[in-house]
Amino acid sequence: MDTSRLIRNVANAVNLSSVLGLVLGVAGRGRLRRRGHLLVFENVRLSFINASAMTVGDVVLVPGRTIEEVERRVPDLMAHEEAHAWQYAYCLGLPFIPLYALAAGWSMFRSGDRATANHFEVQADLLKGGYAVGTKRPISQAWRRRADRAA
């Protein structure tokens, strides 16, 4: 294991994000295995995961299938998820969760989907994560659209 990934793994253990990932993997009754520098829980049964995979610290949760099954459809998924592991480290762990929620909300406002304008998904490479690259609306148009919905 290279030094930078070891530091990230230690940081994500100390900041409790990987601990939360392990708890979720066990609670979701997933099968644990190591994949590269990450831990992967496959066939996780957690209803709130609505993506091909979800990373918490250095733990990747894969709902309802194996990582190989997901990678047949999204070949670069693990590179995308590893980028999220780095994001947990630089956000000092659990603060990543509300920051990600804010970024997803901003993306919904700007583009109508949770990924196109989400800083964290863009930084992790949308295409590697299996996301389509959508179109961002100008902020003025997004505000008008929101005002129209509220009226």
N, C-alpha and C positions, 0 to 999 in steps of 0.2 A: 504494500500500500504506500502510495506516495505521501510525503509529509503534509502537503496542503489538504488532502482529503482526510488524513488522520486528524488534523486540527479541526476541520469541519465536523467530523464525526464526534469528537470530544465536545466541541462547542454546542452541537445540537443535543448531546446527552445532558450537558450541564444546564442548558437553557430550557430543558424539559420537553422540547418539541418531539424528540425521538421517543421519549418515555410515553408521551401521549399517543404517538403513532403505534407503539407496541401495545398499549392498552386497547386502542381501537381495533387493532388486528386480532387480538385475543377475543375481545368482545364480539367481533364479527365472525368468529370461528373460522378464520382463514388458516391456510397452510403456509407456514413460514419457510422461507429459503433465502439464501444470500444470492444476490445477483450483482456482480461487479462490486462497487463500493456501497451498495444499498441493501437493505433488508426488504424483502417483498413478501407480503401476505396475499396469497391467491385465493380465489373463490370466497372472498369476503362477503358477508351478508349484512350490510348496513344500508338502510334505505335512503340515507341522505347523500350517498355518493352518486352523482348523476354525470359521470365522466368515465372514460376508458380506465382511468386510474386517478388516484389522489395521493399526493405526497404529504406526509406530516413528519417534519424533521428529516431523518435519513431512512424513513420507512415508507414504502410504496404500498398502497392498498389497492388491490385489483378486484373489483366486484364481479362475482359470478362466473369467472373463467380464469384460465392460467395466463401467465404473462406471454407465453408463446402464442396463444390464441389471439391475444390483443395485438402482438407485434406483427402478426400476419397482415393485419389491417393498417397498423400504424408502426412501420418498421423502426423509426427513430424515437419511439416513445421513451425509452430509458434515458436517452440523452436529455430529453425534455424534462423528465422527472428529476434527474440529477441537478439540473439548473434550479428547480424549485428547492431542492435540499440546500443549495448554496444560499438561496434567498432567505430561508429560515435562519441560517447562520448570520447573515448580515442584518437581518431585522431583529436579532437577539432573541429568536425563538418564537414564543407564542404571540407577540405583537403582530407577527406575519398574518395571523388569521383575520383580525379586523381590518388590517391594511389591505389584504386581498379582497375582502368583502367590499370595501370602499372602491377599490380599483374595478371590481366587477360591476358595481353600481354605476360608476363613471362610464364604463364601457357600454352598459345598457343604454344610458342616457345619450351617448355620442353615436352609437352604431346599431343599437337594437339587439346586440348579443353580448354575452359576458366576456368575450375574449378579444375582439378586434382592437379595442382601445384600452385594454387592461395592461398596465405596465408590466406586471409580473408574467403574464402569458406571452406578451410580445418579446420580453427579454429572454424567456425560455424558448423562443422560436415557435410561433403558432403552427407552422407546418409540421415541425417535428412532433408536436403534441396532437396532430390529427385535426387541428382546427382549420376551417376555411378562413381565408383572409377577407373580411368584409370591408365595407366602406364607412368611413367616419363622416358624420354630418357636421357641417359647420356649427359652432356653438350657438349662434343666433337661431339657426334653424331648429336645433335640438330644443332650445327654450320655447320657441313658438309651438313646436309639436307638443311639448309638455303642457303649455298653457291651454292649447286646444283640447287636450284630454281632460284637463281639470274643469273646463267650462261646460 
